[in-house]
Amino acid sequence: MTAVLPTTTAPIQTARPGTLASAQPVLAELDRRILDFEVENPVNGQAKNRLILSTFSMPVRRYFHLLQRVIETPMAMEEYPQVVARCLRDPRLQADETLWGRAHAG
């Protein structure tokens, strides 16, 4: 049986628990792990694909689909601007050019 991993951003949380501070969205744990992984492993290739499989226990195709979704969030741009900018320049992560998009094209 395969474990189900959260794939969306976490629910809105306050800046400091117990205060009346305005609510701000935060990145989900998996989203943050993916972005941290991209910080440490910026170069694509077979070695990175093997790391994705061993680190996240998911197919590379699924990883890049999740990465594509997370880099489109304002929270990712705010917390990881360099990673997001680099990923947005990568043609493989453009909506129609991802492995996920090609595999599920109509």
SVG drawing of the C-alpha trace seen along z (x, -y; Angstrom):
<svg xmlns="http://www.w3.org/2000/svg" viewBox="-8 -41 32 43">
<polyline fill="none" stroke="black" stroke-width="0.4" points="0.0,0.0 1.3,-3.4 1.4,-6.2 -0.6,-9.3 1.4,-12.5 -0.2,-16.0 0.1,-17.8 -1.4,-21.2 -0.4,-24.1 -1.2,-23.9 -4.3,-25.6 -4.1,-29.2 -2.4,-29.8 -1.7,-32.9 1.7,-34.4 1.9,-33.8 -0.4,-31.4 -2.6,-33.0 -2.5,-36.5 -4.8,-38.5 -2.3,-38.8 -3.6,-38.6 -3.8,-35.1 -1.1,-34.3 -0.8,-31.1 2.2,-28.9 3.8,-26.2 2.9,-22.6 5.7,-20.4 6.0,-18.5 6.1,-21.7 8.9,-23.0 10.8,-19.7 10.6,-19.9 11.9,-23.5 14.7,-22.7 15.6,-19.7 15.8,-22.1 18.1,-24.4 20.5,-21.5 20.1,-19.8 19.7,-22.4 21.1,-20.4 18.8,-17.9 20.0,-14.5 19.9,-10.9 21.6,-11.4 19.0,-13.8 16.2,-11.5 17.7,-8.7 17.8,-11.1 14.1,-12.1 13.1,-8.4 15.0,-7.7 14.2,-10.9 10.5,-11.3 9.6,-7.7 7.6,-8.9 8.1,-8.8 10.1,-11.6 7.1,-12.6 5.0,-13.1 7.8,-15.1 8.1,-17.5 4.3,-17.9 4.3,-18.9 7.3,-21.2 5.5,-22.9 2.4,-23.5 4.4,-24.8 6.5,-27.3 3.3,-28.9 2.3,-29.8 3.1,-33.3 4.5,-31.6 7.1,-29.8 8.1,-33.0 8.4,-34.8 10.4,-32.2 12.4,-30.7 12.7,-33.5 15.9,-32.2 14.7,-28.6 11.3,-29.8 13.0,-32.1 15.3,-29.3 12.5,-26.8 10.3,-29.2 13.0,-29.5 13.3,-25.7 11.3,-24.8 10.5,-21.3 8.5,-23.0 6.3,-25.1 2.8,-23.9 2.7,-22.2 6.3,-20.9 6.3,-18.9 6.5,-15.2 3.1,-15.2 1.6,-17.5 2.9,-15.3 1.7,-12.1 -1.8,-13.5 -2.3,-15.6 -5.7,-15.3"/>
</svg>
